[in-house]
Amino acid sequence: MRNNQGGVKFGFVLLSVLVLGVSAWFTQAQASELPASTSHVKLNHQKSHN
């Protein structure tokens, strides 16, 4: 039972880290869509037009 509990706790920690990472990436993606965007984003827009 103890091993199982440890596995569940580890899975929960892994899930929280994953959610935090995704939310941080999403926030970054939203921020780069603002008018003050990087040249990297502008390059992506040019690619989608071609």
Biopython code that builds the backbone (N, CA, C, O; Angstrom):
import numpy as np
from Bio.PDB.StructureBuilder import StructureBuilder

atoms = [
    (1, "MET", "N", (0.830, -1.208, 0.000)),
    (1, "MET", "CA", (0.000, 0.000, 0.000)),
    (1, "MET", "C", (0.867, 1.263, 0.000)),
    (1, "MET", "O", (0.540, 2.246, -0.665)),
    (2, "ARG", "N", (1.968, 1.230, 0.744)),
    (2, "ARG", "CA", (2.813, 2.432, 0.833)),
    (2, "ARG", "C", (3.397, 2.780, -0.531)),
    (2, "ARG", "O", (3.413, 3.950, -0.916)),
    (3, "ASN", "N", (3.873, 1.785, -1.262)),
    (3, "ASN", "CA", (4.425, 2.027, -2.585)),
    (3, "ASN", "C", (3.378, 2.659, -3.499)),
    (3, "ASN", "O", (3.686, 3.575, -4.262)),
    (4, "ASN", "N", (2.149, 2.171, -3.421)),
    (4, "ASN", "CA", (1.066, 2.684, -4.242)),
    (4, "ASN", "C", (0.801, 4.154, -3.917)),
    (4, "ASN", "O", (0.630, 4.975, -4.818)),
    (5, "GLN", "N", (0.769, 4.478, -2.616)),
    (5, "GLN", "CA", (0.538, 5.859, -2.204)),
    (5, "GLN", "C", (1.634, 6.780, -2.745)),
    (5, "GLN", "O", (1.355, 7.883, -3.214)),
    (6, "GLY", "N", (2.881, 6.313, -2.673)),
    (6, "GLY", "CA", (4.004, 7.096, -3.172)),
    (6, "GLY", "C", (3.865, 7.346, -4.666)),
    (6, "GLY", "O", (4.147, 8.442, -5.150)),
    (7, "GLY", "N", (3.426, 6.318, -5.394)),
    (7, "GLY", "CA", (3.233, 6.456, -6.840)),
    (7, "GLY", "C", (2.155, 7.478, -7.161)),
    (7, "GLY", "O", (2.294, 8.269, -8.094)),
    (8, "VAL", "N", (1.075, 7.455, -6.380)),
    (8, "VAL", "CA", (-0.024, 8.400, -6.600)),
    (8, "VAL", "C", (0.465, 9.825, -6.325)),
    (8, "VAL", "O", (0.160, 10.748, -7.080)),
    (9, "LYS", "N", (1.226, 9.996, -5.240)),
    (9, "LYS", "CA", (1.756, 11.313, -4.888)),
    (9, "LYS", "C", (2.680, 11.809, -5.998)),
    (9, "LYS", "O", (2.614, 12.973, -6.394)),
    (10, "PHE", "N", (3.543, 10.922, -6.498)),
    (10, "PHE", "CA", (4.473, 11.280, -7.577)),
    (10, "PHE", "C", (3.696, 11.683, -8.827)),
    (10, "PHE", "O", (4.044, 12.663, -9.486)),
    (11, "GLY", "N", (2.656, 10.939, -9.152)),
    (11, "GLY", "CA", (1.827, 11.249, -10.313)),
    (11, "GLY", "C", (1.156, 12.602, -10.163)),
    (11, "GLY", "O", (1.047, 13.360, -11.127)),
    (12, "PHE", "N", (0.707, 12.904, -8.951)),
    (12, "PHE", "CA", (0.052, 14.184, -8.690)),
    (12, "PHE", "C", (1.033, 15.339, -8.866)),
    (12, "PHE", "O", (0.696, 16.367, -9.454)),
    (13, "VAL", "N", (2.258, 15.159, -8.347)),
    (13, "VAL", "CA", (3.293, 16.185, -8.489)),
    (13, "VAL", "C", (3.626, 16.375, -9.965)),
    (13, "VAL", "O", (3.750, 17.504, -10.440)),
    (14, "LEU", "N", (3.768, 15.272, -10.679)),
    (14, "LEU", "CA", (4.081, 15.327, -12.111)),
    (14, "LEU", "C", (2.976, 16.063, -12.863)),
    (14, "LEU", "O", (3.256, 16.877, -13.743)),
    (15, "LEU", "N", (1.727, 15.778, -12.519)),
    (15, "LEU", "CA", (0.591, 16.421, -13.170)),
    (15, "LEU", "C", (0.589, 17.923, -12.897)),
    (15, "LEU", "O", (0.358, 18.716, -13.810)),
    (16, "SER", "N", (0.843, 18.322, -11.650)),
    (16, "SER", "CA", (0.856, 19.753, -11.310)),
    (16, "SER", "C", (1.960, 20.475, -12.071)),
    (16, "SER", "O", (1.747, 21.581, -12.568)),
    (17, "VAL", "N", (3.141, 19.860, -12.169)),
    (17, "VAL", "CA", (4.255, 20.463, -12.902)),
    (17, "VAL", "C", (3.880, 20.612, -14.376)),
    (17, "VAL", "O", (4.180, 21.631, -14.998)),
    (18, "LEU", "N", (3.230, 19.604, -14.922)),
    (18, "LEU", "CA", (2.813, 19.634, -16.321)),
    (18, "LEU", "C", (1.806, 20.762, -16.555)),
    (18, "LEU", "O", (1.921, 21.511, -17.525)),
    (19, "VAL", "N", (0.821, 20.879, -15.664)),
    (19, "VAL", "CA", (-0.196, 21.923, -15.786)),
    (19, "VAL", "C", (0.449, 23.300, -15.679)),
    (19, "VAL", "O", (0.112, 24.207, -16.441)),
    (20, "LEU", "N", (1.376, 23.458, -14.734)),
    (20, "LEU", "CA", (2.078, 24.737, -14.577)),
    (20, "LEU", "C", (2.859, 25.072, -15.842)),
    (20, "LEU", "O", (2.837, 26.212, -16.305)),
    (21, "GLY", "N", (3.542, 24.093, -16.395)),
    (21, "GLY", "CA", (4.326, 24.308, -17.614)),
    (21, "GLY", "C", (3.446, 24.704, -18.785)),
    (21, "GLY", "O", (3.780, 25.616, -19.541)),
    (22, "VAL", "N", (2.312, 24.013, -18.934)),
    (22, "VAL", "CA", (1.396, 24.319, -20.043)),
    (22, "VAL", "C", (0.809, 25.715, -19.879)),
    (22, "VAL", "O", (0.718, 26.464, -20.852)),
    (23, "SER", "N", (0.410, 26.073, -18.663)),
    (23, "SER", "CA", (-0.177, 27.391, -18.432)),
    (23, "SER", "C", (0.856, 28.491, -18.667)),
    (23, "SER", "O", (0.525, 29.550, -19.198)),
    (24, "ALA", "N", (2.110, 28.243, -18.272)),
    (24, "ALA", "CA", (3.179, 29.219, -18.509)),
    (24, "ALA", "C", (3.432, 29.373, -20.001)),
    (24, "ALA", "O", (3.620, 30.486, -20.493)),
    (25, "TRP", "N", (3.436, 28.249, -20.724)),
    (25, "TRP", "CA", (3.643, 28.290, -22.172)),
    (25, "TRP", "C", (2.490, 29.020, -22.844)),
    (25, "TRP", "O", (2.705, 29.799, -23.772)),
    (26, "PHE", "N", (1.262, 28.772, -22.379)),
    (26, "PHE", "CA", (0.080, 29.414, -22.949)),
    (26, "PHE", "C", (0.125, 30.916, -22.718)),
    (26, "PHE", "O", (-0.208, 31.695, -23.611)),
    (27, "THR", "N", (0.539, 31.329, -21.510)),
    (27, "THR", "CA", (0.656, 32.755, -21.195)),
    (27, "THR", "C", (1.698, 33.400, -22.102)),
    (27, "THR", "O", (1.494, 34.508, -22.598)),
    (28, "GLN", "N", (2.811, 32.707, -22.318)),
    (28, "GLN", "CA", (3.880, 33.214, -23.185)),
    (28, "GLN", "C", (3.376, 33.334, -24.623)),
    (28, "GLN", "O", (3.666, 34.317, -25.305)),
    (29, "ALA", "N", (2.623, 32.337, -25.080)),
    (29, "ALA", "CA", (2.084, 32.354, -26.439)),
    (29, "ALA", "C", (1.107, 33.514, -26.606)),
    (29, "ALA", "O", (1.096, 34.171, -27.647)),
    (30, "GLN", "N", (0.289, 33.769, -25.588)),
    (30, "GLN", "CA", (-0.652, 34.888, -25.632)),
    (30, "GLN", "C", (0.101, 36.214, -25.674)),
    (30, "GLN", "O", (-0.260, 37.112, -26.435)),
    (31, "ALA", "N", (1.145, 36.337, -24.860)),
    (31, "ALA", "CA", (1.918, 37.577, -24.785)),
    (31, "ALA", "C", (2.603, 37.869, -26.121)),
    (31, "ALA", "O", (2.709, 39.029, -26.517)),
    (32, "SER", "N", (3.070, 36.828, -26.820)),
    (32, "SER", "CA", (3.780, 37.033, -28.085)),
    (32, "SER", "C", (2.812, 37.387, -29.213)),
    (32, "SER", "O", (3.245, 37.768, -30.300)),
    (33, "GLU", "N", (1.494, 37.264, -28.963)),
    (33, "GLU", "CA", (0.507, 37.635, -29.982)),
    (33, "GLU", "C", (0.177, 39.121, -29.924)),
    (33, "GLU", "O", (-0.515, 39.636, -30.801)),
    (34, "LEU", "N", (0.666, 39.813, -28.899)),
    (34, "LEU", "CA", (0.429, 41.251, -28.771)),
    (34, "LEU", "C", (1.203, 42.010, -29.852)),
    (34, "LEU", "O", (2.171, 41.487, -30.405)),
    (35, "PRO", "N", (0.767, 43.272, -30.162)),
    (35, "PRO", "CA", (1.443, 44.074, -31.207)),
    (35, "PRO", "C", (2.954, 44.154, -31.009)),
    (35, "PRO", "O", (3.703, 44.139, -31.987)),
    (36, "ALA", "N", (3.415, 44.238, -29.760)),
    (36, "ALA", "CA", (4.856, 44.281, -29.492)),
    (36, "ALA", "C", (5.416, 42.866, -29.530)),
    (36, "ALA", "O", (5.982, 42.385, -28.548)),
    (37, "SER", "N", (5.251, 42.204, -30.673)),
    (37, "SER", "CA", (5.668, 40.813, -30.802)),
    (37, "SER", "C", (7.109, 40.712, -31.280)),
    (37, "SER", "O", (7.687, 41.690, -31.755)),
    (38, "THR", "N", (7.679, 39.528, -31.151)),
    (38, "THR", "CA", (9.056, 39.303, -31.575)),
    (38, "THR", "C", (9.113, 39.052, -33.075)),
    (38, "THR", "O", (8.092, 38.744, -33.691)),
    (39, "SER", "N", (10.278, 39.178, -33.659)),
    (39, "SER", "CA", (10.442, 38.929, -35.094)),
    (39, "SER", "C", (10.155, 37.459, -35.401)),
    (39, "SER", "O", (9.760, 37.115, -36.515)),
    (40, "HIS", "N", (10.354, 36.608, -34.415)),
    (40, "HIS", "CA", (10.102, 35.167, -34.553)),
    (40, "HIS", "C", (8.635, 34.925, -34.917)),
    (40, "HIS", "O", (8.331, 34.097, -35.775)),
    (41, "VAL", "N", (7.721, 35.659, -34.254)),
    (41, "VAL", "CA", (6.291, 35.494, -34.523)),
    (41, "VAL", "C", (5.958, 36.045, -35.899)),
    (41, "VAL", "O", (5.162, 35.452, -36.627)),
    (42, "LYS", "N", (6.557, 37.175, -36.266)),
    (42, "LYS", "CA", (6.307, 37.760, -37.582)),
    (42, "LYS", "C", (6.758, 36.803, -38.692)),
    (42, "LYS", "O", (6.105, 36.703, -39.731)),
    (43, "LEU", "N", (7.867, 36.106, -38.473)),
    (43, "LEU", "CA", (8.346, 35.117, -39.441)),
    (43, "LEU", "C", (7.309, 34.015, -39.606)),
    (43, "LEU", "O", (7.055, 33.556, -40.719)),
    (44, "ASN", "N", (6.715, 33.593, -38.501)),
    (44, "ASN", "CA", (5.689, 32.548, -38.560)),
    (44, "ASN", "C", (4.488, 33.019, -39.365)),
    (44, "ASN", "O", (3.917, 32.243, -40.132)),
    (45, "HIS", "N", (4.094, 34.283, -39.203)),
    (45, "HIS", "CA", (2.965, 34.806, -39.960)),
    (45, "HIS", "C", (3.275, 34.838, -41.438)),
    (45, "HIS", "O", (2.409, 34.525, -42.256)),
    (46, "GLN", "N", (4.497, 35.211, -41.803)),
    (46, "GLN", "CA", (4.887, 35.244, -43.212)),
    (46, "GLN", "C", (4.828, 33.836, -43.790)),
    (46, "GLN", "O", (4.383, 33.647, -44.922)),
    (47, "LYS", "N", (5.275, 32.848, -43.018)),
    (47, "LYS", "CA", (5.268, 31.453, -43.497)),
    (47, "LYS", "C", (3.841, 31.003, -43.798)),
    (47, "LYS", "O", (3.595, 30.345, -44.809)),
    (48, "SER", "N", (2.896, 31.358, -42.918)),
    (48, "SER", "CA", (1.523, 30.908, -43.117)),
    (48, "SER", "C", (0.888, 31.592, -44.330)),
    (48, "SER", "O", (-0.020, 31.026, -44.940)),
    (49, "HIS", "N", (1.338, 32.785, -44.692)),
    (49, "HIS", "CA", (0.802, 33.473, -45.869)),
    (49, "HIS", "C", (1.304, 32.837, -47.154)),
    (49, "HIS", "O", (0.579, 32.805, -48.148)),
    (50, "ASN", "N", (2.545, 32.325, -47.152)),
    (50, "ASN", "CA", (3.116, 31.754, -48.386)),
    (50, "ASN", "C", (2.600, 30.377, -48.722)),
    (50, "ASN", "O", (3.003, 29.796, -49.730)),
]
sb = StructureBuilder()
sb.init_structure("model")
sb.init_model(0)
sb.init_chain("A")
sb.init_seg("    ")
for serial, (resi, resn, name, xyz) in enumerate(atoms, 1):
    if name == "N":
        sb.init_residue(resn, " ", resi, " ")
    sb.init_atom(name, np.array(xyz, "f"), 0.0, 1.0, " ", f" {name:<3s}", serial, name[0])
structure = sb.get_structure()
